[in-house]
Amino acid sequence: MSDAISTRRLVLRLLLVVLAMFGFGFALVPIYDVMCQAFGINGKTAGAYQGAQVADEQRQVRVQFLATNAAGMAWEFRPLDDELLTHPGASNQMLFVAYNPTDRPMTAQAVPSVAPSKAAAYFHKTECFCFTQQELQPGERIEMPVRFIVDRDLPEDVHHLTLAYTLFDITARKPPVAQATLARAAP
C-alpha cells in the first residue's frame, strides 16, 4: 500500500515539474527582456518611427557602426564609415559591405544591437539588410543599406550611440527542400 502512495506522489511531483517547466518556457522571453534592460545588454532597436520627421538642429548625436563575424563566418563584413553625426529626427543611411571570399555560395543573417541600451528604444531602422537573409555567390560583393532615424525624444544625456551587427553563417540552416526543388526544375 505504501508503494502505491509513494508512486502516486512521485508521479504528481513529476507532473508539477513538467507544468512548471512548460510555464517557465513561456516566461523566458519577458524575463530575457527584463534582464537585458536591467544589465544594459543586447539593445534592441525600436519599431517604426511614429514622430514627425523634422530634425532637431539644436542637438547632434554621434552614431558609431561596428561589424563583426560570428565564429565560422568567412565573409568580409564592414561599414563604409565608422561613424556619422546626425540630428535627432533626421533620416540617415549607412552602407555595409559584405564579400564572400569562399568558393561556395553562402547565406548570412545579421543580428543588430544598439548601445547604450536605454537609447535603443529611440533608434528606428526604416530599412535594414538585417531584416532578410543575404545570399552571396563565391567572390560576390554587395553593399547593404541601413536607413534609420534617431528619435527626437532621445534622452538629453545621450550623445553617442553604437549600432553593432554580428554576421552569422546560416548556410547549413537553409531548407534542403528549396535546393531539391531547384534540382528537379532544372532540365
Secondary structure, DSSP 4 states (H G I P E B T S, - for coil): -HHHHHHHHHHHHHHHHHHHHHHHHHHHHHHHHHHHHHHT-S-PPB-S--S-----TT--EEEEEEEEEPTT---EEEESSSEEEE-TT-EEEEEEEEE--SSS-EEEEEEEEEESHHHHTTEEEEEEGGGS-EEE-TT-EEEEEEEEEE-TTS-TT--EEEEEEEEEE-GGGS-HHHHHHHHHH--
